[in-house]
Amino acid sequence: MATKKPAAKKTTAKPTAKKPATKAAGKKGARYACDVCGLVVSVDTACGCEEIDLLCCSEPMRMKTK
């Protein structure tokens, strides 16, 4: 009787999530705008984080230029 070899483990690559375009340092005075509803957020106090994600209307906010 032939014995079966154990099946080789399959490795699956984890899907890479698309990163929002609004990955930037939250510096004092920076402004972010929502392209859906028009909400504008201004940073008054920097948190010290290297990167931030601001979401509005389930979409990433973009940095607004003056």
C-alpha positions as CSV (number, residue, x, y, z in Angstrom):
1,M,0.0,0.0,0.0
2,A,1.4,3.4,-1.0
3,T,1.6,6.0,1.7
4,K,0.7,9.6,0.9
5,K,3.3,12.3,1.5
6,P,2.1,15.3,3.6
7,A,1.0,18.2,1.4
8,A,3.4,21.0,1.2
9,K,2.3,24.1,3.0
10,K,1.1,26.8,0.7
11,T,2.1,30.3,1.6
12,T,-0.3,33.0,0.6
13,A,0.9,36.6,0.2
14,K,-1.1,39.0,2.3
15,P,-2.8,41.6,0.1
16,T,-1.2,44.9,0.2
17,A,-3.6,47.6,1.1
18,K,-3.5,50.8,-0.9
19,K,-2.3,53.6,1.3
20,P,-4.2,56.8,1.3
21,A,-2.6,59.8,-0.4
22,T,-2.8,61.8,2.8
23,K,0.2,60.3,4.5
24,A,2.1,63.4,5.8
25,A,3.3,64.8,9.0
26,G,0.6,66.8,10.9
27,K,2.4,70.1,11.2
28,K,1.0,73.1,12.9
29,G,-0.9,75.2,10.4
30,A,-1.4,72.3,7.9
31,R,-4.9,72.2,6.4
32,Y,-6.7,69.2,5.0
33,A,-9.8,69.2,2.8
34,C,-12.4,66.5,2.1
35,D,-13.1,66.2,-1.7
36,V,-16.6,64.8,-1.0
37,C,-18.2,67.3,1.4
38,G,-15.7,70.2,1.4
39,L,-14.9,70.0,5.2
40,V,-11.5,71.7,5.9
41,V,-9.5,70.7,9.0
42,S,-6.7,72.9,10.3
43,V,-4.0,71.6,12.6
44,D,-3.6,73.8,15.7
45,T,-1.4,71.6,17.8
46,A,1.0,69.1,16.2
47,C,0.9,65.6,17.8
48,G,4.5,64.6,17.0
49,C,3.4,61.6,14.8
50,E,5.5,61.0,11.7
51,E,2.4,60.2,9.6
52,I,-1.3,60.7,10.0
53,D,-4.5,59.5,8.3
54,L,-7.4,61.9,8.3
55,L,-10.6,60.4,7.0
56,C,-13.9,62.1,6.2
57,C,-16.9,60.6,4.3
58,S,-14.9,57.3,4.4
59,E,-12.2,58.9,2.1
60,P,-8.7,60.1,3.0
61,M,-8.5,63.9,3.2
62,R,-5.9,65.7,1.0
63,M,-3.5,68.3,2.2
64,K,-4.8,71.7,1.1
65,T,-2.4,74.2,-0.4
66,K,-3.0,77.9,0.2
